[in-house]
């Protein structure tokens, strides 16, 4: 069977990137002094899979690098040499080269051929200059479990030579395999393994029709098999190809999103018929283009708007006469909400997508700065919208670099202060209501209040000594602000923290800082789970309706005139439970004619941004509702103090308030 491989290039790129990420994670976790044999095997399998895939698609530059990498890994896992930290560094460098080559094939980005040559020479020199293995227990044949539970005879029809060798290579990774001389039209294999018949069928089914396979148990094979060498097995294919090429009758199924691990957890062999095993071996995941998901979300948004219109047009009906109609509408509303939540969950991605990028960066940066850092993560399975998760990477990267550079001290200073020489840096994520809260925390020296105030005054900022700690910490987000005494390639130019704040604010999020001198700093980021649909409060300003995002709202009230005080005849504050808050009349910001000009006649909504409260003066509260966010800039232009728009149930358009921008405009 001849297969056009070109259509699967994009799938290979995705799978190879996942394999490279897995390789880096395993390398960072491996203990060079006493490596776990399973870790060595897993690292070898990722390199083997990438080599097989790149060879299949004719990406010879990647094949060359992975071949040298795989050869060195094979010697280590067989006990022919001991793993050292130098090996780990070389393997990480090889991973970086493979990522660069992959990006070159995918995006056309340049590839540094000198760097490629340097890494190949490094790997080859390490392979040739191998020290003798230690007298500890030998690690040879670690990739093979000699206590196999099952043995199978596999008969299959011949296919083209390339597919045959690839198939034998994949099956060989399940255990120990031997091959009889081929007949005119068939191939006979003998396999010892801990896996079941459906694992064999799963691998074979991307090339062969399962009905053409004959698999029978062969207990006698457990005595003395003939094992094929790596050279005889050939390069093979990368693991997910069994999902890329489903059998003919299932050719319409979509490709699995997650690569299938070739070496599985040990489990008893399943006693199933081959046909049933094949039926149960189908992938439980699919790969769908993000544009299709976005289209589905847009349609759900239109459905939410239509459902709101129906509710708007039926709210004046007699509930007794129209009981069945109104009950059906309420049922439709619940179903729409459930459908919207289910569809939105498709765009959700685990924070591990972000967190997994940092162990390598922390390791390299700590080594460069002469520091010892223990990096831990919590809540990696917490989910966030794909659009936000891609935009949060850069802000978190800057915060993590700052914690290592400015926060955590060098070992000598930590020891002098009675601390462990190894600093601790943590990243965590947790859901709180409709938001996700991300924390970057270190146990370093903490922020220096006096130095921040002095630097702020030097930069011309208003920084009185009476400022609270939380206000002082917010000064570090000012453009060009840095307390670093020496400018390095890591930090010190005052570029970054203001961008961090601006990017997070643009995502509808807020940033808070807690710090104690000598004990460390914690930076907390709160973001909405998605930007597509939000819960809002409908406000009336004059004859217009505006939407206030509910995540900023603390409370609403109608103050008495005694609680409202003038300041210099230019602005006002309102007293709320012994706390004076700046009063912001929204009709002035948007140049509208209000229904009520006195706060005691209208409504005051208390909002909180970056830990600071303010009071928004509006004419009336209409109600709370869920709205679909529409972008204004794509059709018009950026409107000050407005973050977007939505369509109301009556078909009218309402603008969505940008609360952080409103509070900033009022302060200025």
C-alpha positions as CSV (number, residue, x, y, z in Angstrom):
1,X,0.0,0.0,0.0
2,X,1.4,3.4,-1.0
3,X,0.7,6.3,1.3
4,X,1.2,10.0,0.6
5,X,3.1,11.1,3.7
6,X,3.1,14.9,2.8
7,X,-0.3,15.4,4.3
8,X,1.0,14.3,7.7
9,X,3.9,16.8,8.0
10,X,2.0,19.1,10.4
11,X,1.1,16.2,12.6
12,X,4.7,15.2,12.8
13,X,5.7,18.7,13.7
14,X,3.2,18.7,16.6
15,X,4.2,15.3,17.8
16,X,7.9,16.0,17.5
17,X,7.5,19.2,19.6
18,X,5.7,17.2,22.3
19,X,8.4,14.6,22.3
20,X,11.1,17.2,22.6
21,X,9.2,18.8,25.6
22,X,9.0,15.3,27.1
23,X,12.7,14.7,26.6
24,X,13.6,18.0,28.3
25,X,11.3,17.2,31.2
26,X,12.9,13.8,31.7
27,X,16.4,15.1,31.4
28,X,15.8,17.7,34.0
29,X,14.3,15.2,36.4
30,X,17.0,12.4,35.9
31,X,19.5,11.9,38.7
32,X,22.9,11.7,37.0
33,X,24.4,9.8,40.0
34,X,21.8,7.1,40.2
35,X,19.6,7.2,37.1
36,X,16.4,5.3,37.0
37,X,16.6,2.7,34.2
38,X,13.0,3.6,33.2
39,X,14.0,7.2,32.9
40,X,16.9,6.2,30.6
41,X,14.6,4.1,28.5
42,X,12.0,6.9,28.3
43,X,14.7,9.4,27.1
44,X,16.0,6.9,24.6
45,X,12.4,6.3,23.3
46,X,11.8,10.0,22.6
47,X,15.1,10.3,20.6
48,X,14.3,7.0,18.8
49,X,10.8,8.3,17.9
50,X,12.0,11.6,16.6
51,X,14.6,9.9,14.6
52,X,12.1,7.5,13.1
53,X,9.7,10.3,12.2
54,X,12.3,12.6,10.8
55,X,13.6,9.8,8.7
56,X,10.2,9.0,7.4
57,X,9.6,12.5,6.3
58,X,13.0,13.0,4.8
59,X,14.2,15.6,7.4
60,X,17.8,14.3,7.3
61,X,19.3,17.1,9.4
62,X,17.2,16.0,12.4
63,X,17.8,12.4,11.6
64,X,21.6,12.9,11.7
65,X,21.5,14.6,15.1
66,X,19.1,12.2,16.7
67,X,21.2,9.2,15.4
68,X,24.3,10.5,17.2
69,X,22.2,11.3,20.3
70,X,20.4,7.9,20.3
71,X,23.7,6.1,19.9
72,X,25.1,7.8,23.0
73,X,21.9,7.2,25.0
74,X,22.0,3.5,24.0
75,X,25.5,3.1,25.4
76,X,24.4,4.7,28.7
77,X,21.2,2.6,29.1
78,X,23.1,-0.6,28.3
79,X,25.7,0.2,31.0
80,X,28.6,0.7,28.6
81,X,29.2,4.1,30.2
82,X,28.0,6.0,33.3
83,X,25.6,8.9,33.0
84,X,27.2,12.2,34.1
85,X,26.0,15.8,34.4
86,X,28.1,16.5,31.3
87,X,26.0,14.1,29.4
88,X,22.8,15.7,30.6
89,X,24.0,19.2,29.5
90,X,24.9,17.7,26.1
91,X,21.5,16.1,25.7
92,X,19.8,19.3,26.6
93,X,21.9,21.2,24.1
94,X,20.9,18.5,21.5
95,X,17.3,19.0,22.4
96,X,17.7,22.8,21.7
97,X,19.3,22.0,18.3
98,X,16.5,19.7,17.4
99,X,13.9,22.3,18.4
100,X,15.7,24.9,16.2
101,X,15.8,22.5,13.2
102,X,12.1,21.6,13.8
103,X,11.2,25.3,13.8
104,X,13.2,25.7,10.6
105,X,11.2,23.1,8.8
106,X,8.0,24.3,10.2
107,X,8.3,28.1,10.0
108,X,11.3,28.6,7.7
109,X,13.2,30.2,10.6
110,X,17.1,30.2,10.3
111,X,19.1,27.3,11.6
112,X,22.6,27.9,13.0
113,X,24.6,25.2,11.2
114,X,27.7,26.0,13.3
115,X,25.8,25.3,16.5
116,X,24.5,22.0,14.9
117,X,28.0,21.0,14.1
118,X,29.3,21.8,17.6
119,X,26.6,19.7,19.3
120,X,27.2,16.7,17.0
121,X,30.9,16.9,17.7
122,X,30.2,17.1,21.4
123,X,28.0,14.1,21.4
124,X,30.4,12.1,19.3
125,X,33.4,13.0,21.5
126,X,31.4,11.9,24.6
127,X,30.5,8.7,22.9
128,X,34.2,8.0,21.9
129,X,35.7,9.1,25.2
130,X,33.5,7.0,27.3
131,X,34.8,6.1,30.8
132,X,34.5,2.5,31.9
133,X,31.2,1.7,33.6
134,X,31.2,1.7,37.4
135,X,31.3,-1.7,39.2
136,X,27.7,-1.1,40.4
137,X,25.0,-3.4,39.0
138,X,25.2,-3.5,35.3
139,X,22.5,-1.6,33.4
140,X,22.7,-3.7,30.2
141,X,19.4,-4.9,28.6
142,X,17.5,-2.5,30.9
143,X,15.1,-1.9,28.0
144,X,14.1,-5.6,28.0
145,X,12.0,-7.2,30.7
146,X,13.2,-10.8,30.8
147,X,10.2,-12.0,32.8
148,X,7.7,-11.8,30.0
149,X,4.1,-13.0,30.6
150,X,3.0,-13.6,27.0
151,X,4.3,-14.8,23.7
152,X,2.6,-14.5,20.4
153,X,3.1,-15.7,16.8
154,X,2.1,-13.0,14.4
155,X,1.4,-13.7,10.7
156,X,0.7,-10.8,8.3
157,X,0.7,-10.2,4.6
158,X,3.6,-8.5,3.0
159,X,3.5,-4.7,2.4
160,X,6.2,-2.4,0.9
161,X,9.7,-2.7,2.3
162,X,9.6,0.6,4.2
163,X,6.3,-0.1,6.0
164,X,7.5,-3.6,6.8
165,X,10.7,-2.5,8.5
166,X,8.8,0.3,10.4
167,X,6.2,-2.2,11.6
168,X,8.8,-4.7,12.8
169,X,10.6,-1.9,14.6
170,X,7.5,-0.7,16.4
171,X,6.6,-4.2,17.5
172,X,10.2,-4.8,18.6
173,X,9.8,-2.0,21.2
174,X,7.0,-4.1,22.9
175,X,9.5,-6.7,24.0
176,X,11.8,-9.3,22.3
177,X,11.0,-10.1,18.7
178,X,12.3,-12.7,16.2
179,X,11.5,-13.1,12.5
180,X,11.3,-16.2,10.3
181,X,12.5,-16.1,6.7
182,X,9.8,-14.4,4.6
183,X,7.6,-16.4,2.3
184,X,6.4,-15.2,-1.0
185,X,3.4,-13.3,0.4
186,X,3.6,-13.3,4.2
187,X,5.8,-12.4,7.2
188,X,6.0,-14.4,10.4
189,X,7.1,-12.9,13.7
190,X,7.5,-14.2,17.2
191,X,7.1,-11.7,20.0
192,X,7.7,-12.1,23.8
193,X,6.0,-9.2,25.7
194,X,4.1,-8.1,28.7
195,X,1.5,-6.4,26.4
196,X,-1.8,-7.8,25.0
197,X,-3.0,-8.8,21.6
198,X,-4.8,-5.4,21.2
199,X,-1.5,-3.6,21.7
200,X,-0.1,-5.5,18.7
201,X,-3.2,-4.9,16.7
202,X,-3.1,-1.2,17.6
203,X,0.4,-0.9,16.1
204,X,-0.3,-3.0,13.0
205,X,-3.7,-1.4,12.2
206,X,-2.2,1.8,10.7
207,X,-0.7,-0.2,7.8
208,X,-2.7,-3.4,7.8
209,X,-6.4,-4.4,8.0
210,X,-6.7,-6.2,11.3
211,X,-8.7,-8.9,9.6
212,X,-5.5,-9.8,7.7
213,X,-3.6,-10.5,10.9
214,X,-3.3,-13.9,12.5
215,X,-2.2,-13.6,16.2
216,X,-1.9,-16.8,18.3
217,X,-0.4,-17.4,21.7
218,X,2.8,-19.4,21.7
219,X,4.0,-20.3,25.3
220,X,7.0,-22.3,24.0
221,X,8.5,-19.1,22.7
222,X,9.3,-18.0,26.2
223,X,12.2,-20.4,26.4
224,X,14.9,-18.9,24.1
225,X,14.0,-16.2,21.6
226,X,16.2,-14.7,19.0
227,X,16.3,-11.0,19.6
228,X,16.8,-8.6,16.7
229,X,19.5,-5.9,17.1
230,X,18.9,-2.2,16.8
231,X,20.5,-2.2,13.3
232,X,18.2,-5.0,12.1
233,X,15.2,-3.2,13.5
234,X,16.0,0.0,11.5
235,X,14.9,3.5,12.3
236,X,11.2,2.8,12.6
237,X,8.4,5.3,12.9
238,X,7.5,7.8,15.6
239,X,4.9,6.4,18.0
240,X,1.8,8.2,16.9
241,X,1.9,6.9,13.3
242,X,-0.5,4.1,14.4
243,X,-3.0,6.8,15.0
244,X,-2.1,8.7,11.8
245,X,-3.0,5.7,9.6
246,X,-6.2,4.1,10.7
247,X,-7.6,1.1,8.9
248,X,-9.5,1.8,5.8
249,X,-12.9,1.5,7.3
250,X,-12.0,4.1,10.0
251,X,-10.1,6.5,7.6
252,X,-12.4,9.3,8.5
253,X,-11.4,9.4,12.1
254,X,-9.3,12.3,13.3
255,X,-5.7,12.0,14.5
256,X,-5.0,11.5,18.2
257,X,-3.9,14.7,19.9
258,X,-1.6,12.9,22.4
259,X,1.2,10.6,21.2
260,X,0.8,6.9,22.2
261,X,3.5,5.6,24.5
262,X,5.2,2.5,23.0
263,X,6.2,1.1,26.3
264,X,3.1,0.7,28.4
265,X,2.5,0.1,32.1
266,X,2.7,-3.5,32.9
267,X,-0.7,-5.2,32.9
268,X,-2.1,-8.7,32.5
269,X,-2.5,-9.8,29.0
270,X,-6.1,-9.2,27.8
271,X,-7.9,-12.4,26.8
272,X,-9.9,-10.9,24.0
273,X,-10.7,-11.8,20.4
274,X,-8.6,-9.7,17.9
275,X,-11.7,-8.1,16.4
276,X,-13.0,-7.0,19.9
277,X,-9.5,-5.8,20.8
278,X,-9.3,-3.7,17.7
279,X,-12.7,-2.1,18.5
280,X,-11.6,-1.2,21.9
281,X,-8.2,0.2,20.9
282,X,-9.6,3.3,19.1
283,X,-8.2,6.6,20.4
284,X,-10.2,8.5,22.9
285,X,-8.9,11.9,21.7
286,X,-9.0,13.8,18.4
287,X,-6.9,16.6,17.0
288,X,-9.0,19.6,15.8
289,X,-7.9,22.9,14.3
290,X,-8.3,25.9,16.7
291,X,-10.2,27.8,13.9
292,X,-13.0,25.1,14.1
293,X,-13.2,25.5,17.9
294,X,-13.4,29.3,17.5
295,X,-16.1,28.9,14.9
296,X,-18.1,26.7,17.3
297,X,-17.6,29.2,20.2
298,X,-18.8,32.0,17.9
299,X,-22.0,30.0,17.1
300,X,-22.5,29.4,20.8
301,X,-22.2,33.1,21.4
302,X,-24.9,33.8,18.8
303,X,-27.0,31.2,20.5
304,X,-26.6,33.0,23.9
305,X,-27.6,36.2,22.3
306,X,-30.7,34.6,20.7
307,X,-31.7,33.0,24.0
308,X,-31.4,36.4,25.7
309,X,-33.6,37.9,23.0
310,X,-36.3,35.3,23.6
311,X,-36.2,36.0,27.3
312,X,-36.4,39.7,26.7
313,X,-39.5,39.3,24.4
314,X,-41.3,37.0,26.8
315,X,-40.7,38.6,30.1
316,X,-44.0,40.5,30.0
317,X,-46.1,37.4,29.3
318,X,-48.6,36.2,31.9
319,X,-46.8,33.3,33.8
320,X,-50.1,31.5,34.4
321,X,-51.4,31.6,30.8
322,X,-48.0,30.9,29.3
323,X,-46.7,28.5,31.9
324,X,-45.6,25.8,29.5
325,X,-43.9,28.3,27.1
326,X,-42.0,30.0,29.9
327,X,-41.0,26.6,31.4
328,X,-39.6,25.6,28.0
329,X,-37.7,28.9,27.7
330,X,-36.2,28.4,31.2
331,X,-35.2,24.9,30.1
332,X,-33.6,26.3,27.0
333,X,-31.7,28.8,29.1
334,X,-30.2,26.0,31.3
335,X,-29.3,23.9,28.3
336,X,-27.7,26.9,26.6
337,X,-25.6,27.6,29.7
338,X,-24.5,24.0,29.9
339,X,-23.7,23.8,26.2
340,X,-21.7,27.1,26.4
341,X,-19.7,25.7,29.4
342,X,-19.0,22.4,27.6
343,X,-17.9,24.2,24.4
344,X,-15.7,26.7,26.3
345,X,-14.0,23.8,28.0
346,X,-12.7,22.6,24.6
347,X,-10.5,25.7,24.4
348,X,-9.2,25.1,27.9
349,X,-5.6,24.0,28.3
350,X,-3.7,22.9,31.4
351,X,-1.3,25.3,33.0
352,X,1.4,22.6,32.6
353,X,1.6,23.9,29.0
354,X,3.2,27.0,30.6
355,X,4.8,25.6,33.7
356,X,6.8,22.9,31.7
357,X,8.8,25.7,30.0
358,X,10.4,26.9,33.2
359,X,12.5,24.0,34.8
360,X,15.1,24.3,32.0
361,X,15.2,28.1,32.2
362,X,15.5,28.1,36.0
363,X,18.3,25.5,35.9
364,X,20.3,27.4,33.3
365,X,19.8,30.8,34.8
366,X,20.6,29.7,38.3
367,X,23.8,28.0,37.1
368,X,24.7,31.2,35.2
369,X,24.2,33.4,38.3
370,X,25.9,31.0,40.7
371,X,22.8,30.3,42.7
372,X,21.1,27.2,43.9
373,X,17.3,27.1,43.2
374,X,14.7,24.4,43.9
375,X,11.8,24.9,41.5
376,X,8.4,23.5,42.3
377,X,5.0,23.8,40.7
378,X,1.5,23.3,42.0
379,X,-1.8,23.1,40.1
380,X,-0.3,22.2,36.7
381,X,-3.6,20.6,35.7
382,X,-5.5,23.8,36.3
383,X,-7.1,24.9,33.0
384,X,-7.1,28.3,31.3
385,X,-8.4,29.5,27.9
386,X,-5.9,28.8,25.1
387,X,-5.9,32.4,24.0
388,X,-4.9,33.6,27.5
389,X,-2.5,30.7,28.2
390,X,-0.4,31.7,25.2
391,X,-0.3,35.4,26.3
392,X,0.6,34.6,29.9
393,X,3.9,32.9,29.0
394,X,5.9,36.1,28.5
395,X,4.8,37.8,31.7
396,X,5.5,34.7,33.8
397,X,8.8,34.3,32.2
398,X,9.8,37.8,33.2
399,X,8.6,37.3,36.8
400,X,10.5,34.0,37.1
401,X,13.7,35.5,35.8
402,X,13.3,38.4,38.2
403,X,12.8,36.1,41.2
404,X,16.0,34.3,40.4
405,X,18.0,37.4,39.6
406,X,16.7,39.9,42.2
407,X,15.0,37.7,44.7
408,X,16.9,34.6,45.6
409,X,20.4,35.3,47.1
410,X,23.7,33.5,46.3
411,X,24.5,30.6,48.7
412,X,27.0,32.6,50.8
413,X,24.5,35.4,51.6
414,X,21.7,32.9,52.3
415,X,24.0,30.9,54.7
416,X,25.0,34.1,56.5
417,X,21.3,34.9,57.0
418,X,20.6,31.5,58.5
419,X,18.8,30.2,55.4
420,X,19.4,27.0,53.3
421,X,21.9,27.6,50.6
422,X,19.3,26.4,48.1
423,X,16.5,28.9,47.4
424,X,13.0,27.9,46.7
425,X,10.9,29.2,43.7
426,X,7.4,28.1,43.2
427,X,4.7,28.5,40.5
428,X,1.1,27.7,41.4
429,X,-2.3,28.0,39.8
430,X,-5.8,27.6,41.2
431,X,-9.4,28.3,40.3
432,X,-11.2,30.9,42.4
433,X,-14.8,31.5,41.2
434,X,-14.7,32.6,37.6
435,X,-11.0,33.4,37.8
436,X,-7.6,31.7,37.8
437,X,-5.1,32.8,40.3
438,X,-1.4,32.3,39.5
439,X,1.3,32.9,42.0
440,X,5.1,33.3,41.6
441,X,6.7,33.0,45.0
442,X,10.3,32.9,46.2
443,X,12.0,32.8,49.6
444,X,14.7,35.4,48.7
445,X,15.5,38.7,50.3
446,X,12.2,40.4,49.5
447,X,11.7,43.9,48.1
448,X,13.7,46.8,49.6
449,X,11.1,49.5,50.5
450,X,13.7,52.3,51.0
451,X,15.6,51.5,47.8
452,X,12.3,51.5,45.8
453,X,11.2,54.9,47.3
454,X,14.6,56.4,46.6
455,X,14.6,55.2,43.0
456,X,11.0,56.4,42.5
457,X,11.9,59.9,43.6
458,X,15.0,59.8,41.4
459,X,12.7,59.0,38.5
460,X,10.4,61.9,39.4
461,X,7.6,59.8,40.8
462,X,5.4,61.0,43.7
463,X,6.6,58.7,46.5
464,X,6.0,60.0,50.1
465,X,7.2,58.1,53.1
466,X,3.6,57.6,54.2
467,X,2.8,55.3,51.3
468,X,1.6,51.8,52.3
469,X,3.7,48.8,51.4
470,X,1.3,47.7,48.8
471,X,1.4,51.1,47.1
472,X,5.2,51.1,47.3
473,X,5.4,47.6,45.7
474,X,3.2,48.8,42.8
475,X,5.9,51.4,41.9
476,X,8.1,48.7,40.4
477,X,5.6,48.5,37.5
478,X,6.4,52.1,36.5
479,X,8.1,52.3,33.0
480,X,11.9,52.3,33.2
481,X,11.9,51.4,36.9
482,X,14.8,49.2,38.2
483,X,16.7,49.1,41.5
484,X,19.5,46.9,40.0
485,X,22.9,48.4,40.5
486,X,24.4,46.6,37.6
487,X,22.9,46.2,34.1
488,X,23.3,42.6,32.9
489,X,21.9,40.5,30.0
490,X,19.4,39.1,32.5
491,X,17.9,42.3,33.8
492,X,18.6,45.8,35.2
493,X,17.4,48.0,32.3
494,X,14.0,48.8,33.8
495,X,12.2,47.2,30.8
496,X,9.8,44.5,31.6
497,X,7.7,44.9,34.7
498,X,5.6,47.7,33.2
499,X,5.1,45.4,30.2
500,X,4.1,42.6,32.5
501,X,1.5,44.8,34.2
502,X,0.2,46.2,30.9
503,X,-0.2,42.7,29.3
504,X,-2.0,41.3,32.3
505,X,-4.3,44.3,32.4
506,X,-5.0,43.8,28.7
507,X,-6.2,40.3,29.5
508,X,-8.6,41.6,32.1
509,X,-6.4,40.6,35.0
510,X,-4.9,42.2,38.0
511,X,-1.5,41.9,39.7
512,X,-0.8,42.1,43.5
513,X,2.5,41.9,45.3
514,X,3.2,40.7,48.9
515,X,6.8,41.0,50.2
516,X,8.6,40.8,53.5
517,X,12.3,41.8,53.8
518,X,14.4,38.7,54.3
519,X,11.6,36.3,53.7
520,X,10.7,36.6,50.0
521,X,8.2,37.9,47.6
522,X,4.9,36.6,46.2
523,X,3.4,38.1,43.0
524,X,-0.3,37.1,42.4
525,X,-2.0,37.3,39.1
526,X,-5.7,37.0,38.8
527,X,-7.2,36.4,35.3
528,X,-10.7,35.6,33.9
529,X,-10.9,32.0,32.7
530,X,-11.9,33.2,29.2
531,X,-12.3,36.4,27.3
532,X,-15.1,35.2,25.0
533,X,-18.1,35.3,27.4
534,X,-18.3,37.1,30.7
535,X,-20.7,37.7,33.6
536,X,-21.6,41.4,33.8
537,X,-23.8,43.9,35.5
538,X,-25.9,46.1,33.3
539,X,-25.7,49.8,34.2
540,X,-27.8,52.7,33.0
541,X,-26.1,56.0,32.2
542,X,-28.5,58.5,30.8
543,X,-30.3,56.6,28.1
544,X,-27.5,54.2,27.4
545,X,-26.8,50.7,28.8
546,X,-23.2,49.7,29.7
547,X,-21.8,46.4,31.0
548,X,-19.6,46.3,34.1
549,X,-17.5,43.1,34.4
550,X,-18.7,41.4,37.5
551,X,-15.3,40.3,38.6
552,X,-14.4,43.9,39.6
553,X,-17.6,44.5,41.6
554,X,-17.4,44.5,45.4
555,X,-20.9,45.9,46.2
556,X,-23.4,48.5,45.3
557,X,-25.2,51.1,47.4
558,X,-27.1,54.4,47.5
559,X,-25.2,56.8,49.7
560,X,-26.6,59.7,51.7
561,X,-25.3,63.2,50.9
562,X,-23.6,63.3,54.3
563,X,-21.3,60.5,53.1
564,X,-20.2,62.5,50.0
565,X,-17.4,65.0,50.5
566,X,-15.8,67.5,48.1
567,X,-12.1,67.8,47.7
568,X,-10.8,71.2,46.5
569,X,-14.0,71.6,44.6
570,X,-12.6,69.4,41.8
571,X,-13.4,65.9,42.9
572,X,-15.4,63.9,45.5
573,X,-15.0,61.0,47.8
574,X,-17.7,58.8,49.4
575,X,-17.5,57.3,52.9
576,X,-18.2,53.6,52.9
577,X,-17.9,52.0,56.4
578,X,-15.2,54.4,57.7
579,X,-13.3,54.2,54.4
580,X,-13.2,57.1,52.0
581,X,-13.2,56.1,48.3
582,X,-12.7,58.3,45.2
583,X,-16.1,58.9,43.6
584,X,-16.0,58.6,39.8
585,X,-19.1,59.9,37.9
586,X,-19.2,57.8,34.8
587,X,-21.3,60.3,32.9
588,X,-18.4,62.8,33.0
589,X,-16.0,60.3,31.6
590,X,-18.3,59.5,28.6
591,X,-19.7,63.0,28.3
592,X,-23.3,62.0,28.8
593,X,-26.4,63.7,30.2
594,X,-27.2,61.9,33.4
595,X,-30.7,61.2,34.8
596,X,-29.3,61.9,38.3
597,X,-26.6,64.4,39.0
598,X,-26.5,63.7,42.8
599,X,-24.9,60.5,44.2
600,X,-27.7,60.2,46.7
601,X,-30.3,59.9,43.9
602,X,-28.4,57.4,41.8
603,X,-26.4,54.2,42.6
604,X,-22.7,53.9,43.6
605,X,-20.9,50.7,42.6
606,X,-17.8,49.8,44.6
607,X,-15.1,48.2,42.4
608,X,-11.6,47.0,43.2
609,X,-8.6,47.1,40.9
610,X,-5.0,46.1,42.0
611,X,-6.1,46.1,45.6
612,X,-7.5,49.6,45.4
613,X,-11.2,50.5,45.7
614,X,-13.1,53.2,43.9
615,X,-16.8,54.2,43.7
616,X,-18.5,54.4,40.2
617,X,-21.5,56.7,40.2
618,X,-24.3,55.5,37.8
619,X,-27.9,56.3,37.3
620,X,-29.3,52.8,37.9
621,X,-28.6,49.1,37.9
622,X,-30.5,47.1,35.3
623,X,-29.5,43.6,36.3
624,X,-26.9,40.9,36.0
625,X,-26.4,38.9,32.8
626,X,-24.0,36.8,30.8
627,X,-22.7,38.6,27.7
628,X,-20.7,37.6,24.6
629,X,-17.7,39.9,24.1
630,X,-17.3,41.4,20.7
631,X,-14.1,43.2,19.6
632,X,-14.5,46.9,18.7
633,X,-11.1,47.6,17.3
634,X,-11.5,45.1,14.4
635,X,-14.5,47.2,13.2
636,X,-13.8,50.7,14.5
637,X,-10.9,51.8,16.7
638,X,-9.7,51.7,20.3
639,X,-12.2,53.6,22.5
640,X,-10.8,55.0,25.8
641,X,-12.2,53.3,28.9
642,X,-14.1,50.7,26.8
643,X,-12.8,47.1,26.4
644,X,-15.4,45.7,24.0
645,X,-19.1,45.5,23.1
646,X,-22.0,43.1,23.3
647,X,-25.5,42.6,21.8
648,X,-28.3,42.8,24.3
649,X,-31.5,40.7,24.4
650,X,-33.5,43.5,22.7
651,X,-31.0,43.6,19.8
652,X,-29.3,46.8,21.0
653,X,-25.5,47.2,21.5
654,X,-24.0,47.8,24.9
655,X,-20.4,48.9,25.5
656,X,-18.3,46.9,28.1
657,X,-16.4,49.1,30.6
658,X,-12.7,48.9,31.0
659,X,-12.5,49.3,34.8
660,X,-8.7,49.6,35.2
661,X,-8.6,52.2,32.5
662,X,-11.4,54.2,34.2
663,X,-9.7,54.2,37.5
664,X,-6.4,55.3,35.9
665,X,-8.2,58.1,33.9
666,X,-9.8,59.3,37.1
667,X,-6.5,59.3,39.0
668,X,-4.9,61.4,36.3
